[in-house]
Amino acid sequence: MSSKIPYKTLNNNTKIPLLGFSSWGWGDTVQGIIGQGVKDAIDLGYRYFDTAPNGIEQEVGDALYEKITDGTVNREDLYIVGKLWDPKVFHDPALIKDAVLSTLRNLNLTYLDSYILQCPEGDLQFVDTWHEMEKLVDNFVVKSIGLSNFNEKQIDHLYTSARYLPVTNQFDCNPYLMQVELCELCKSKSLAVTVYNPFGSSTLLEDATINNLAQKYRKTAEQILLRYQIQQGHVAIPIAISKNKLKENMDIFKFDISKSDMVALGKLDRNKQYTSFSALSYVIIDAKSLSIDKLNNFFSFFHK
Ligand SMILES: NC(=O)c1ccc[n+]([C@@H]2O[C@H](COP(=O)([O-])OP(=O)(O)OC[C@H]3O[C@@H](n4cnc5c(N)ncnc54)[C@H](OP(=O)(O)O)[C@@H]3O)[C@@H](O)[C@H]2O)c1
């Protein structure tokens, strides 16, 4: 079954779909429904599945297995991303092997298309971890390795000693948090930008400019926000589970936002990160003051 989602060529000459399915949601909230979401997404034409060891890996894996074994899709037509996000690996890179094997076991896979280093610890203490991840590429356990939430300084530092360059950097990006310098650096290094939180935790859905554009193009605000990322050459991985939202989010490849409207969207930048964690209160962070330690504190929530 072919997909209507276009692809982007990465710096290792492999292709990644421009729109992916995110299984970020943590255990309890999506357990029992994420598997159906994965199966619906495959039926609709999604091929990129962004996963994490967040308690629902196995349900995602079972759904992938079902769709591969019933012949709906071939494994090689899927792009599956796993995450290395246990902070312990920064102190003991030998733990990486166990982490990736656990992910492969949960996902019912023999390889990952990409394995992403989530949230660098400290300022520059990730190089040994990266070198250990490179061995996974040497051993065909993963086809590529990538980054999540890396800043400019960390990327520059990584490039001084990497044998395998990261294929993508995944981070929070939307018109209220444009991350202009980071996007430019990634592009200058042929590092694909993968955007999560494209709706700014829903804050953007109330923005007048976005809503006016939605009316003008006869699209929803979500579609405008996704199209905005695609036109910048970014890959987007919004969280959506219900079939109608998954379908709606795919309907962004047959219209163009004009140059002047792209400029208008770019002017909305507030350099603010809007992060909603249902278990915590609503948090607004000034992006320039966002230290890695602060970010790690947020993510440590998931390690409990
Ligand atoms: N690598 C990383 O560090 C990483 C990766 C991903 C996410 N995150 C974190 O997870 C949090 C959530 O991220 P996110 O990207 O999901 O946030 P988001 O894009 O702001 O919002 C996801 C929500 O939008 C809804 N939605 C999706 N498509 C829709 C549509 N077409 N119409 C109406 N509603 C729609 C979903 O509803 P349904 O659930 O009902 O479908 C879901 O509740 C962020 O705060 C981010 O920090 C981190």
The ligand as an ORCA input file, in Angstrom:
! r2SCAN-3c Opt
* xyz 0 1
  N      11.564     14.250     21.704
  C      10.881     14.909     22.638
  O      11.456     15.418     23.589
  C       9.382     15.027     22.512
  C       8.706     14.479     21.430
  C       7.312     14.629     21.343
  C       6.628     15.331     22.335
  N       7.315     15.846     23.396
  C       6.573     16.569     24.496
  O       5.233     16.140     24.582
  C       4.354     17.253     24.691
  C       3.217     17.103     23.686
  O       3.724     17.286     22.397
  P       2.787     17.365     21.113
  O       3.665     17.484     19.942
  O       1.760     16.360     21.067
  O       1.901     18.591     21.433
  P       0.804     19.271     20.562
  O       1.145     19.103     19.165
  O       0.686     20.592     21.135
  O      -0.624     18.596     20.797
  C      -1.085     17.288     20.737
  C      -2.590     17.375     20.904
  O      -3.153     17.918     19.717
  C      -4.318     17.182     19.374
  N      -4.465     17.153     17.913
  C      -3.637     16.569     17.024
  N      -4.085     16.762     15.769
  C      -5.227     17.485     15.868
  C      -6.171     17.990     14.936
  N      -6.019     17.801     13.632
  N      -7.251     18.702     15.407
  C      -7.429     18.903     16.719
  N      -6.553     18.452     17.664
  C      -5.472     17.749     17.236
  C      -4.140     15.796     19.923
  O      -5.396     15.265     20.208
  P      -5.721     13.677     20.321
  O      -4.737     13.116     21.296
  O      -7.113     13.645     20.853
  O      -5.637     13.069     18.992
  C      -3.258     16.040     21.147
  O      -4.087     16.181     22.271
  C       5.114     18.502     24.417
  O       4.925     19.366     25.475
  C       6.564     18.048     24.266
  O       7.368     18.649     25.250
  C       8.674     15.727     23.490
*
